[in-house]
Amino acid sequence: MIEAALWGALGASALLLGAIIAFLANVPKRIQGLILAFGAGTLFGAVAYELFEEAVDLSVGGVDVAIGFGLGALVFYLGSLAIDGLSPAEPEGMASKRDPRTGGLALLLGAVLDGVPESVVLGLSLLSGEGIGIAILAAVFISNVPEGLSATEDLSAAGTSRRNIVGVWLAVVIASALAAAIGYGVLGKMGPHVVVLLDSFAAGAILAMLSESMIPEAYEEGGRAVGLATTFGFAIAAALSFNT
């Protein structure tokens, strides 16, 4: 369980890396969008080659895969609505763009909705005895860097102190570590049907998140070249999957 927790913390620690970059450098929005698109591509690859593939292999009739996908997307959607409900103002621009005045609570809820399912699956990937799922770990880490960077800039603009911003990300890292440990030590021992539901749940939540926030925001900031960046990210995830 300790190893699983460490891997979960490593994947989420990229949020802190993104925050540090935001503190030290003024990264152009176009570059942020392209990095975000690349991270989204790696997550698409992880869903396709790791989560969905394993869920289908372990499933008997496929119904549990469909149920898991639907539940993951539904939970993310409801959580997203809850985050918007915390905002004192209507979103400007993209509907998925959070009002920074919601502060750390909304940011924490959104990051946990993204990160916990991913971390649980990271823990589950250790059960095969072949080590951590490199493709999933890389996808989580790469996608978290621009998320941490962009959100940190928004919170700083809203007047949130650097100490509080770092505190929020540390809380997410701890939650992710615990989720990975639970995935490995508890949920993974409940049988293949639970693994199928967890894999497909995480995949559904990630796909909903990509569709609602990462891809639209990447395109708004990065322009037409995000298509190339997303494809390159997917290619990297595919290569990692076939070589692990």
DALINGI-V991763 format. One record per residue. N is the residue number from 1. RES is the residue in one small letter. PHI is phi in degrees with one decimal (* if undefined). PSI is psi in radians with two decimals (999 if undefined). D_FIRST is the distance of its C-alpha to the first C-alpha in Angstrom with 2 decimals. Layout:
N;RES;PHI;PSI;D_FIRST  N;RES;PHI;PSI;D_FIRST
This chain:
1;m;*;-0.60;0.00  2;i;-64.1;-0.74;3.80  3;e;-61.8;-0.76;5.44  4;a;-60.7;-0.74;5.08  5;a;-62.1;-0.70;6.14  6;l;-65.4;-0.70;8.65  7;w;-66.1;-0.72;9.98  8;g;-61.9;-0.72;10.49  9;a;-65.6;-0.66;12.23  10;l;-62.5;-0.80;14.21  11;g;-60.5;-0.73;15.57  12;a;-77.6;-0.36;16.66  13;s;-63.6;-0.30;18.05  14;a;-63.2;-0.43;20.92  15;l;-61.9;-0.73;22.27  16;l;-66.1;-0.67;22.89  17;l;-61.2;-0.76;24.46  18;g;-61.0;-0.69;26.73  19;a;-64.3;-0.74;27.71  20;i;-62.3;-0.73;28.64  21;i;-61.0;-0.73;30.75  22;a;-64.4;-0.62;32.47  23;f;-69.3;-0.62;33.26  24;l;-97.8;-0.38;34.70  25;a;-140.7;2.68;36.41  26;n;-101.4;1.55;38.44  27;v;-79.7;2.19;37.08  28;p;-57.1;2.54;39.70  29;k;-59.4;-0.64;38.87  30;r;-62.8;-0.75;39.74  31;i;-65.0;-0.73;37.19  32;q;-58.2;-0.73;34.54  33;g;-64.0;-0.71;35.47  34;l;-68.2;-0.68;35.24  35;i;-65.4;-0.71;31.80  36;l;-61.6;-0.73;30.68  37;a;-65.2;-0.71;32.23  38;f;-61.6;-0.77;30.52  39;g;-62.3;-0.68;27.11  40;a;-63.2;-0.68;28.16  41;g;-62.8;-0.69;29.15  42;t;-65.8;-0.61;25.79  43;l;-69.0;-0.69;24.24  44;f;-57.3;-0.77;26.99  45;g;-64.6;-0.71;26.16  46;a;-64.0;-0.69;22.45  47;v;-62.8;-0.78;23.57  48;a;-71.8;-0.78;26.19  49;y;-98.8;-0.28;24.59  50;e;-114.2;-1.11;20.90  51;l;-68.6;-0.95;20.49  52;f;-66.6;-0.74;23.95  53;e;-62.1;-0.79;24.26  54;e;-66.5;-0.71;21.13  55;a;-61.8;-0.74;22.12  56;v;-67.4;-0.70;25.64  57;d;-62.4;-0.65;24.71  58;l;-88.0;-0.31;22.76  59;s;-74.9;2.65;25.28  60;v;-91.1;-0.92;28.29  61;g;-118.8;-0.11;30.88  62;g;91.4;-0.23;29.46  63;v;-66.1;-0.70;30.05  64;d;-64.7;-0.56;26.39  65;v;-65.4;-0.80;25.92  66;a;-63.2;-0.72;28.86  67;i;-63.7;-0.78;27.71  68;g;-61.7;-0.78;24.28  69;f;-57.7;-0.86;26.11  70;g;-62.5;-0.74;28.59  71;l;-65.4;-0.73;26.20  72;g;-60.9;-0.79;24.17  73;a;-66.1;-0.70;27.48  74;l;-65.4;-0.77;28.90  75;v;-63.4;-0.74;26.11  76;f;-63.0;-0.73;26.33  77;y;-61.8;-0.81;30.12  78;l;-65.3;-0.70;30.21  79;g;-63.9;-0.65;27.89  80;s;-63.8;-0.73;30.17  81;l;-62.8;-0.67;33.17  82;a;-64.5;-0.68;31.67  83;i;-63.1;-0.79;31.20  84;d;-61.7;-0.57;34.81  85;g;-67.6;-0.37;35.91  86;l;-78.7;-0.25;34.74  87;s;-79.8;2.36;37.09  88;p;-78.9;-0.08;40.54  89;a;-141.1;2.76;42.11  90;e;-69.0;2.53;42.19  91;p;-61.2;2.53;40.25  92;e;-104.1;2.43;42.50  93;g;78.2;-2.15;42.55  94;m;-65.8;2.51;39.66  95;a;-64.0;-0.48;38.69  96;s;-85.3;-0.07;35.02  97;k;-78.5;2.01;35.75  98;r;-75.3;2.53;34.50  99;d;-71.6;2.09;36.89  100;p;-61.4;-0.31;35.47  101;r;-72.1;-0.13;37.04  102;t;-69.3;-0.33;34.31  103;g;74.9;-2.83;32.34  104;g;-65.7;-0.55;28.70  105;l;-62.1;-0.86;28.05  106;a;-65.6;-0.73;29.01  107;l;-62.6;-0.76;27.28  108;l;-61.8;-0.79;24.00  109;l;-61.8;-0.77;24.36  110;g;-64.4;-0.75;25.22  111;a;-66.9;-0.65;22.40  112;v;-67.7;-0.69;19.81  113;l;-60.2;-0.62;21.60  114;d;-77.4;-0.80;21.21  115;g;-83.3;-0.57;17.78  116;v;-63.9;-0.87;15.59  117;p;-59.0;-0.68;16.41  118;e;-62.5;-0.73;15.91  119;s;-69.6;-0.66;12.41  120;v;-58.6;-0.78;11.50  121;v;-66.7;-0.62;13.14  122;l;-58.7;-0.76;11.40  123;g;-64.6;-0.72;8.04  124;l;-64.1;-0.53;10.38  125;s;-66.1;-0.33;12.07  126;l;-77.1;-0.28;9.58  127;l;-67.6;-0.40;10.54  128;s;-70.9;-0.28;13.96  129;g;82.7;0.05;13.16  130;e;-102.4;0.22;15.25  131;g;92.0;-3.12;12.91  132;i;-66.5;2.61;12.43  133;g;-72.9;1.71;15.27  134;i;-60.2;-0.70;17.59  135;a;-62.9;-0.74;20.10  136;i;-67.7;-0.78;17.90  137;l;-59.8;-0.80;16.44  138;a;-63.1;-0.73;20.06  139;a;-63.6;-0.77;21.45  140;v;-63.4;-0.82;19.25  141;f;-63.8;-0.86;19.94  142;i;-62.9;-0.71;23.62  143;s;-73.6;-0.44;24.30  144;n;-75.8;-0.46;22.79  145;v;-61.0;-0.97;25.18  146;p;-67.8;-0.51;28.39  147;e;-63.8;-0.79;26.98  148;g;-65.1;-0.66;26.19  149;l;-64.4;-0.90;29.57  150;s;-64.6;-0.80;31.64  151;a;-66.7;-0.62;30.20  152;t;-64.4;-0.72;30.54  153;e;-62.3;-0.72;34.16  154;d;-63.3;-0.79;34.85  155;l;-67.1;-0.66;33.47  156;s;-63.8;-0.72;35.40  157;a;-64.2;-0.49;38.51  158;a;-85.1;-0.02;38.11  159;g;96.3;0.13;38.14  160;t;-73.3;2.35;34.52  161;s;-70.3;2.72;33.89  162;r;-62.2;-0.63;31.61  163;r;-61.7;-0.77;29.70  164;n;-67.6;-0.64;29.03  165;i;-63.1;-0.83;28.09  166;v;-61.8;-0.66;25.50  167;g;-62.1;-0.70;24.23  168;v;-61.8;-0.82;23.83  169;w;-66.8;-0.63;21.84  170;l;-62.9;-0.66;19.57  171;a;-62.9;-0.69;18.95  172;v;-67.2;-0.70;18.09  173;v;-61.1;-0.76;15.66  174;i;-64.8;-0.75;13.86  175;a;-62.6;-0.68;14.07  176;s;-67.4;-0.68;12.76  177;a;-63.3;-0.76;9.62  178;l;-63.9;-0.70;9.10  179;a;-64.1;-0.71;10.24  180;a;-65.2;-0.71;7.95  181;a;-64.9;-0.72;4.82  182;i;-66.0;-0.70;7.53  183;g;-59.1;-0.71;8.73  184;y;-79.0;-0.83;6.19  185;g;-86.1;-0.39;5.63  186;v;-118.7;-1.09;9.19  187;l;-67.4;-0.60;11.55  188;g;-66.5;-0.34;11.03  189;k;-91.1;0.08;12.22  190;m;-91.2;0.07;15.32  191;g;105.5;2.88;17.28  192;p;-63.9;-0.51;18.71  193;h;-64.4;-0.65;20.76  194;v;-67.7;-0.70;17.92  195;v;-61.8;-0.72;16.52  196;v;-59.5;-0.84;20.13  197;l;-63.4;-0.71;20.53  198;l;-68.5;-0.76;17.45  199;d;-59.9;-0.85;18.50  200;s;-71.4;-0.59;22.06  201;f;-61.3;-0.84;21.39  202;a;-61.2;-0.73;19.69  203;a;-62.3;-0.75;22.58  204;g;-64.5;-0.74;25.15  205;a;-65.0;-0.71;23.93  206;i;-66.4;-0.76;23.85  207;l;-62.8;-0.70;27.30  208;a;-64.0;-0.74;28.71  209;m;-64.2;-0.75;27.53  210;l;-61.3;-0.75;29.00  211;s;-69.9;-0.65;32.24  212;e;-81.8;-0.73;32.71  213;s;-122.5;-0.90;31.81  214;m;-65.3;-0.89;30.68  215;i;-66.8;-0.84;33.46  216;p;-59.3;-0.74;36.28  217;e;-67.7;-0.68;35.45  218;a;-61.1;-0.75;35.16  219;y;-68.3;-0.68;38.56  220;e;-63.3;-0.63;40.16  221;e;-94.6;-0.56;39.26  222;g;-100.4;-0.31;39.28  223;g;79.5;-2.83;42.12  224;r;-63.4;-0.45;42.86  225;a;-68.9;-0.14;40.92  226;v;-64.0;-0.43;37.60  227;g;-62.1;-0.76;38.22  228;l;-65.7;-0.78;38.07  229;a;-62.4;-0.72;35.01  230;t;-64.1;-0.75;33.10  231;t;-64.7;-0.72;34.21  232;f;-63.2;-0.70;33.20  233;g;-62.4;-0.73;29.69  234;f;-62.5;-0.73;29.51  235;a;-62.6;-0.70;30.87  236;i;-63.4;-0.78;28.23  237;a;-62.2;-0.70;25.41  238;a;-63.9;-0.76;27.35  239;a;-63.1;-0.73;27.80  240;l;-63.8;-0.65;24.13  241;s;-65.8;-0.69;23.36  242;f;-79.8;-0.21;26.03  243;n;-111.1;0.27;25.04  244;t;-128.6;999;21.39
